[in-house]
Amino acid sequence: MASVYLRQAIRSMHTSVGSGPNFEFAATSCQGWRNTMEDVHVIIPYLDGDNTTTQPHQQQQQQQSSLFAVFDGHNGVEVSTYAAKYLPEYIRRNRKYQNGHIVDGLKEAFILLDNSMLLRESVNELREIRRMMHPNIPEYTPGFTSGSTAVVCLLKNNTFYCANIGDSRCVLSRNGRPVPLSVDTKPDDPQEMTRIEHAGGTVMRGRINMQINVSRAFGDHMYKCNPDLQLTEQMIIALPDVIVEPYNEKTDQFMVLMCDGIWNSMTNDEIIQYIGRRIRTDRLSQITEDIIRKILPEEMPERGIQGKDNMTIVIIKFINQATTATNPMMMIGQSTTITTNVPVQQQNPTTMSQKHSKTNSDRKLKAKFQPQQ
């Protein structure tokens, strides 16, 4: 059985920076000791389109939606890449979301995206992603044996809406103290274990059937095959927990999204304290990169998991004055596509969906984005 680790760590970091209607951000990822990079992150400061030229800054803050997300893939990069590419549009075009029912819209968008991976054209796309990213890795049925966590935070109407499946995290710094906006969904949680066992699975040593250590994820459809159960009753489900928290411009300094490769080595409190000591004086990109340098060991640890995984961290610093952002931006980060200190790609998400609608297969995919009745 081939090792999942390299003999020498890949230490190159891939960093992007940018700003939005009331914040600036930096995101850094690093492959580290793993033989593949399976993390992907997405930042869309203007999810609902750009209104910076027609509305005052205060109205932009209240009405605009900003999306931040980290996807941590397992057994392949295809599901995390697919989810990062399409989930923002599933959210934006969801009827419930458009009508102001944000929590229900997020939950429905997650489920619909997960189901879409079973369609023939989606399976072909997942297979092509795997082939392009890692041509030397053996090919399994994409989305059946591979999957991804997702932590997605929307800042809309001065409110945080954080949807989570798996064990990536979102933590808010409020008055210098950590406020978790997500809760890890693990197989040994009592509620999760009850569902898993009812679906025919077992939980031992924190893993389902001695295999996977998350109980909610995109993909992993081999654990979602019980024909007698609903989608939300399977061993692994894509239904997110959603935490709603008001944004307080007087107390909320910054927010962090990170995969378990970060928080396995630093607790929420340690992360918040470390960033808080530097955020007033240092560049955000310097902080994100220094955190990864701090975690990534010079030599492969013989035991434990600290410092061995892919690492992705996103810091969003909130500001109470007009920002320099003038155009809608979307950034999808993956270690093979984002290079250090390259400006964020300026592209309207609507334009992207139009570009992806030229083939018959993509026209079908576009139809899946239509608002749900």
N, C-alpha and C positions, 0 to 999 in steps of 0.2 A: 504494500500500500504506500503510495507516494506521500511524502511529507507535505503538510500545508505551509511549511516554513522554508525560508531561504537560508543559505549558508551565510550570506551577507545581507544586511538590511539595506533596503532602498531608502535613502535618507532625503532625497530631493522633495521639496515642499512645493505645493501649488496653491497660490494665494490670489484672491480677488478682493477688491475693495470697491465701495460705492456708497451712495446715499439715497435717501427717500424723503417723503414729505415731513418727517419729524425725527429722522435718525440717520446715522451713518453706520456702516458695517464693514467687517473683514471676515473672510472665510479662508481657512487653510486646511488642506488635506495632505496625508502622507501615507504611502503604502507600507513602510516599515518592514517588519520581518515576514509578513505574509507573502506567499508566492503569487497572489493576484490582488488587485485593488478592486474592492467591491462596494465602497462607499460612494454615494453621490449626494450632492446638496443642491438646493434650488433657492434662489432669492428673487422675488418679484416685487419691487417696491410699489408698482402700480398695477395690481391685479385686475382692476376694473377699467383700465384705460387711463390715459394721461389727462388730467384736468388742471395742470399747473398754470396754464396761461389764462384761464377764465375764472378762477375762484381764488379768493384770499387764502392765505396760508392756514388760518384757523379752520376754515371750512374744509380744506383739503384733509387736515388731520381727522376731522370728524366723519367725513364721508368716504374717504379713500380706503381701500383694502390693501394691505401689504402682507405678503406671504413669505414665510421662512420655513425651510424643511430640510431634514437630513434623512437619508435612506441608507440603511446598512444591510447590504446584501449578504446572503449565505449560499454556499454551493454554486456560486456563479454570480456574475455581474448583471445578467440580463434583466432580472425582475426589478432591481433597484433603478437601473437605467430607464426601463419602460415606465415605471411609476413616476420618476422624476419628470419624464417627458410629457406625460398625459394627465397626471392628477390635477395640476392647476386648472386645466381646461374643464375637466369633469366638475370641479368645484364651481368655477366661474359661470358655467352654462347650466348649472343645476337650478331647476325651477324654485325649489324651496329656498336655496341660497339667495336667488334673485328677489324673492318675496320677503326677505328679512328673517327667515327661519334658519339661522346660521348653523346651529347645532345639528338639526335634522338634515340640512343640506350637506354638511361635512360627512355625516354617517352614511348617507345614501351615496355620495360620490365615492367613498372608499369601497363600498360593496360593489357598485357598478364597475369601477375600474378593475377590481379583482376578478369579477365575472368575465370581463372583456378578454382576459388572458386565455380563456378557453376557446375563443373563436379561432378559426383556421388562420385568418390573416394575421392575428396577433401571435399565434404560436410560431408562424413563419418569421415574424419580426423578432420575436424573442430569440429564436434560433440564429438569426442573422446577427443580432447584437453579440451573442456569445461567440460566434465565429469571427467577427471582426475584432472584438476586444482581446480574445484569448484563443487564437487558432490552434494552439498546441494542447489545449486542455480537452480531455475526452468529452464528447457531447452526450448529454442525457436529455430526457424530455424536458424542455424548458418550462418553468413555471409549475412543473409537477414535482420535481425533486429539488428545485431551487426556490428561494423566496427572499423577502426583504422586510425589515422593520420600517416604520415611518413615524417620525414625529413632525407634525405640521402645525405651525402657529400662525394664525391670522390676527393682525391688528386692524380692527375695523370699529368705527364709531367709538373710539377711545376705549375699546374693550379687547382683551386678549381672548381668542378662542383657540385652544390648543388640543388637537386631536392626535391620539397616539395609539399605535399598535407595536408591540415588541418592547425593546429595552433601550432605545435611544432616548435622550432626555432633553427637556427644555426647562431652564431654571431662570427665574427673574431675580435681579438684585433690587431689593426694596429697603431703603435706609441701610444699605450695606449688609443685609442679611438675605440668605437664599429663600426664595419662595418657589417651590416646585410647581410647574405648570403641567407636569406629566407624571404618571405613575407607571413604573415598569409592569408589564403584563407577563408573568412567569408561570410555568406549569404548576409549581408547588403552592401558588396562592390558592386558598381553599375554594373560592368561587370558580377559579379556572380549573382546578383539579376535578371538581364535581362534574363540570361539563365534559372534560376530557374522558373521564371514566364512563360517563353515560353514553358517550359516542363510541365506546369500545377500546379506548386507549388505556395505557398505564403510565404512571408517573413514578420514576425512580431516579434518585440523585438529581432532581431538578430537571429531568429531561422526559419528553414524551416518547414512549417506546424505546427508551435508552438512546434516542437519536438527537432530537432538537430541543433547545433550551428556551424557546419563546413559545407562548401559547396564542399569540395573535400576530399575523403577518400577511403581507401580500404574497401570492403564489403558494408554494407548498401544497398543491392541490391533492397530493397523495394522502394528505391528512383531512381532506374535505370531501370524501367519497361516499359517506354513508347515505344511501338513497332514502332512508326512512327519517332523516333529520333535516331541519331547515338549515340555511346557510349560517345562521348565527348559533347553531347547536353543534357544529362539527368540532373535532379535536382542536383544530386551529381555525380561527375565524379572522376576518378582515374588518370586523366592526370595531371602530375606535372608541376608547374612552375620551370624552371631551370635557375639559376643564375650562370654565368661563371665569375670568378675573378682570375687574375694572382696571384700566390704565390710569395711574395717578402721576401727573407730570411733576408734582412736587416731591415725590419720594422714589419713583422708579428710575434708576440710573442706567441700567443696561440689562440685556437678556442674553443667555447663552444656549445654543443648541449644540449637542454633541453626541457622538456614538459611544458605545460602551468601551471602545478602545481608549477613550479619554477618562471616563469616570471610573473605570476599573483601577486606575492609578491615582486619581485625585477625587476626593469626595466633593459633593456639591458645595459645602462650606469652604473647602480649600480652594476650589475654583473661583468662587465669588470673592473671597478675600484676596487671592492673588491678583485677579483682574482689578479689583477695587483699589488696590494700592498703586496701580500704574495708569489707570484709565484717564486721569486728568493730565498726565504729562507725556505719555508715550503713544505712538501710533498704534492703532488697533491691530494692524498687520504684524507689527513687531511683537505684540502680546500673544497673538494666536500662534505665531511661529515659535516663540520662546516656550510656550506651554508644551508643544510637541517635542521640542529639544529636551525639555525637562523630563518628559516621560520616556522617550525612546532610548533604551539602554545601548551602550557601546557593544556589548556582547549579549548573545541570546541567553536569557535566563533558563536555567535547567528545570526549574519548577515554577508552578503558578502561571498566571495569564497576564500579569502586569507588563505592559510595554511590548507585547507580542502581536497585537492586532493592528488592523488598519486604523487610522486616526483621522477624524474630521471634527473641527470645532468652528462654530460661527458665533461671533460677538456682534450684537446690535446695541449701539450706544444711542440713547435717546437724547434729543436736544429740544430746547424750548424756544427756538427761533427759526427763521426761514433757513432752509438748506440750499445747497448749491445745485440740487438736482433739477433739471429742466426738461428731461425727456423720460418716457417710460423705459424701464430697463428690465431685462430678464437675464438671469445668470444661472446656468446649470453647470455645476462643477464636478469633474471627475479627473482623476490623476493623470489621465492620458490626454486631456483636452484643455486644461486650464494651466497657464504658465505663470510663474511668479511675477507680480507687479504689472501684469497686463491689464489695461482698463476693462471694466465690465462691458460685455457686448450690449449695444444699444439696439433693442429690437422689441417691437410691439408683439405681445402674445397672439393677438388676432392675426397679424401678418404671418406669424409662424404657422398657424393652422391653415391659412390659405396656401402656403407653400407646400404643405403636406397633403393637399387634396387633389393632386394632379393625376394620380393613378386610380384605377378602379378600386384596388384594395384600400387606398387611402380615402377614397370617397365614402366607402362603407364605414371606415373608422370615423370619419367626420360625422356621419349620421349618428354614431353612438354618443356624440357630444351634445345632441339636441336636448333641450330642457325636458325634464321628466314631467309628465302630467300628474 
